[in-house]
């Protein structure tokens, strides 16, 4: 009975020591790999946004995988070129979204008079919100550059239907329907007003 127990235990031990690790089988290297690690939670905490920003930034910097492993069916060099432009555009748009989500975590929409005792804490949070929105503006400039490249006349009548959502984003940027610059500047202006209200508070405010 005792021998049977030790044999079973030893076999169990060997299985976990020498069994191939699934984690070792997948190497995150290419743009498409990092993009798969990006995910949106139903309720996103700051850590979730920061994690997504990290993966998206790694995706922006990484090389593209072989066209055989692209997120769309690629049959020729022209499709491959447009795919690369739109992917970069899309990644920058997602970075904007994540920075806006993170900014809203720290954003105090209104400065009420009874918030005065926590003035310093709110000002610190509002500066973080400003940083998030300002950073998003940088990514918007990048997104516009890639959208313009993907909208060149040489790509007329060339649509990558496997990534139709990217095509829609590109078109909305081209027509001006999607304009994060306008949205972000509006948010920055509003945040500054809230900051100014807090700064003006003194010991008589509350």
C-alpha positions as CSV (number, residue, x, y, z in Angstrom):
1,X,0.0,0.0,0.0
2,X,2.8,2.4,1.0
3,X,4.8,1.4,-2.1
4,X,1.8,2.1,-4.3
5,X,1.4,5.5,-2.8
6,X,5.1,6.5,-3.4
7,X,5.0,5.2,-7.0
8,X,1.9,7.3,-7.7
9,X,3.4,10.3,-6.0
10,X,6.7,10.0,-8.0
11,X,4.8,9.6,-11.3
12,X,2.7,12.7,-10.4
13,X,5.9,14.6,-9.6
14,X,7.6,13.6,-12.8
15,X,4.6,14.7,-14.9
16,X,4.7,18.3,-13.5
17,X,8.5,18.5,-13.7
18,X,9.0,17.2,-17.2
19,X,5.7,18.0,-18.9
20,X,6.0,20.6,-21.6
21,X,4.9,24.0,-20.6
22,X,2.2,25.6,-22.7
23,X,3.6,29.0,-21.8
24,X,6.9,28.1,-23.4
25,X,5.3,27.2,-26.6
26,X,4.0,30.7,-27.4
27,X,6.5,33.5,-28.0
28,X,5.2,37.0,-28.0
29,X,7.3,38.7,-30.7
30,X,5.3,40.3,-33.5
31,X,2.7,43.1,-33.7
32,X,-0.1,40.7,-34.1
33,X,1.0,38.7,-31.0
34,X,1.0,41.8,-28.7
35,X,-2.3,42.9,-30.1
36,X,-3.9,39.7,-29.0
37,X,-2.9,40.5,-25.4
38,X,-4.9,43.7,-25.5
39,X,-8.4,43.3,-24.1
40,X,-11.2,45.5,-22.8
41,X,-12.7,44.7,-19.4
42,X,-16.4,45.4,-18.7
43,X,-15.3,47.6,-15.8
44,X,-11.8,48.8,-16.4
45,X,-9.7,49.7,-13.3
46,X,-6.6,51.9,-13.8
47,X,-4.3,48.8,-13.8
48,X,-6.3,47.3,-16.6
49,X,-5.9,50.4,-18.7
50,X,-2.2,50.6,-17.9
51,X,-1.8,47.0,-18.9
52,X,-3.5,47.5,-22.2
53,X,-1.5,50.6,-22.9
54,X,1.7,48.6,-22.3
55,X,0.6,45.8,-24.8
56,X,-0.5,48.3,-27.4
57,X,2.7,50.3,-27.2
58,X,4.7,47.1,-27.6
59,X,2.5,46.3,-30.6
60,X,3.2,49.7,-32.2
61,X,7.0,49.1,-31.9
62,X,7.1,45.4,-32.9
63,X,7.6,44.0,-36.4
64,X,4.8,42.6,-38.4
65,X,4.4,38.9,-38.6
66,X,4.7,37.2,-42.0
67,X,1.6,38.1,-44.2
68,X,0.5,34.4,-43.8
69,X,-0.2,35.2,-40.1
70,X,-1.8,38.6,-40.6
71,X,-5.2,39.5,-39.2
72,X,-6.5,39.7,-42.7
73,X,-6.2,37.6,-45.9
74,X,-3.2,39.0,-47.8
75,X,-2.8,38.0,-51.4
76,X,-0.5,40.7,-52.9
77,X,1.9,43.4,-51.9
78,X,-0.6,46.2,-52.3
79,X,-2.9,44.6,-49.8
80,X,0.0,44.0,-47.5
81,X,1.0,47.7,-47.7
82,X,-2.5,48.9,-46.9
83,X,-2.9,46.4,-44.1
84,X,0.3,47.7,-42.4
85,X,-0.9,51.3,-42.6
86,X,-4.3,50.5,-41.2
87,X,-2.9,48.3,-38.4
88,X,-0.7,51.2,-37.2
89,X,-3.7,53.5,-37.4
90,X,-5.9,51.2,-35.5
91,X,-3.3,50.6,-32.7
92,X,-2.9,54.4,-32.2
93,X,-6.7,54.8,-32.0
94,X,-6.9,52.1,-29.3
95,X,-4.1,53.9,-27.4
96,X,-6.3,57.0,-27.5
97,X,-9.3,55.1,-26.2
98,X,-7.2,53.6,-23.3
99,X,-5.7,56.9,-22.3
100,X,-9.2,58.5,-22.3
101,X,-10.5,55.7,-20.2
102,X,-7.6,56.2,-17.8
103,X,-8.0,59.9,-17.8
104,X,-11.7,59.6,-16.8
105,X,-10.6,57.6,-13.7
106,X,-8.9,60.7,-12.4
107,X,-11.2,63.3,-13.9
108,X,-13.2,65.4,-11.5
109,X,-16.1,66.7,-13.6
110,X,-17.1,69.5,-11.3
111,X,-15.4,71.2,-8.4
112,X,-18.0,71.7,-5.6
113,X,-17.4,74.0,-2.7
114,X,-17.5,71.1,-0.3
115,X,-14.6,69.5,-2.1
116,X,-12.2,72.2,-0.7
117,X,-10.8,70.0,2.1
118,X,-9.4,67.6,-0.5
119,X,-8.2,70.3,-2.9
120,X,-4.6,68.9,-3.1
121,X,-5.8,65.4,-3.8
122,X,-8.2,66.5,-6.5
123,X,-5.6,68.7,-8.2
124,X,-3.2,65.8,-8.3
125,X,-5.8,63.6,-10.0
126,X,-6.8,66.3,-12.4
127,X,-3.2,66.8,-13.5
128,X,-3.1,63.0,-14.2
129,X,-6.2,63.3,-16.3
130,X,-4.6,66.2,-18.2
131,X,-1.6,64.1,-18.9
132,X,-3.7,61.2,-20.2
133,X,-5.7,63.5,-22.5
134,X,-2.5,65.3,-23.7
135,X,-0.8,62.0,-24.5
136,X,-3.9,60.8,-26.4
137,X,-3.5,63.9,-28.6
138,X,0.0,62.6,-29.6
139,X,-1.4,59.3,-30.6
140,X,-4.2,61.1,-32.6
141,X,-1.5,62.8,-34.7
142,X,0.0,59.4,-35.4
143,X,-3.3,57.8,-36.3
144,X,-4.1,60.6,-38.8
145,X,-0.7,60.1,-40.5
146,X,-1.4,56.3,-41.0
147,X,-5.0,56.9,-42.0
148,X,-3.8,59.3,-44.7
149,X,-1.3,56.8,-46.0
150,X,-4.0,54.1,-46.1
151,X,-6.3,56.4,-47.9
152,X,-3.9,57.1,-50.8
153,X,-5.5,57.1,-54.3
154,X,-3.4,54.0,-55.1
155,X,-5.7,52.1,-52.7
156,X,-8.9,53.1,-54.4
157,X,-11.3,50.2,-54.7
158,X,-9.0,48.1,-52.5
159,X,-10.8,47.0,-49.3
160,X,-9.6,44.5,-46.7
161,X,-13.0,43.1,-45.7
162,X,-11.4,40.9,-43.0
163,X,-10.7,44.1,-41.1
164,X,-13.7,46.1,-42.2
165,X,-13.7,47.8,-38.8
166,X,-10.3,49.3,-39.6
167,X,-11.6,50.4,-43.0
168,X,-14.5,52.1,-41.2
169,X,-12.1,53.9,-38.9
170,X,-9.9,55.0,-41.8
171,X,-13.0,56.3,-43.7
172,X,-14.3,58.2,-40.6
173,X,-11.0,59.9,-40.1
174,X,-10.7,60.8,-43.8
175,X,-14.2,62.4,-43.8
176,X,-13.7,64.1,-40.4
177,X,-16.5,62.2,-38.8
178,X,-14.0,60.9,-36.3
179,X,-12.0,63.7,-34.8
180,X,-10.3,63.0,-31.5
181,X,-8.5,66.3,-31.6
182,X,-11.7,68.2,-31.2
183,X,-12.9,65.8,-28.4
184,X,-9.6,65.9,-26.5
185,X,-9.1,69.6,-26.7
186,X,-12.6,70.1,-25.4
187,X,-11.8,67.8,-22.4
188,X,-8.5,69.5,-21.7
189,X,-10.2,72.9,-21.7
190,X,-12.9,71.6,-19.3
191,X,-10.3,70.0,-17.0
192,X,-8.4,73.2,-16.8
193,X,-11.5,75.1,-15.7
194,X,-12.0,72.6,-12.9
195,X,-8.4,73.0,-11.9
196,X,-8.7,76.8,-11.9
197,X,-11.7,76.5,-9.7
198,X,-9.8,74.4,-7.2
199,X,-6.8,76.7,-7.3
200,X,-9.1,79.6,-6.4
201,X,-10.4,77.9,-3.3
202,X,-9.1,79.1,0.1
203,X,-9.8,78.5,3.8
204,X,-13.1,80.6,3.4
205,X,-14.5,78.3,0.7
206,X,-15.7,75.7,3.1
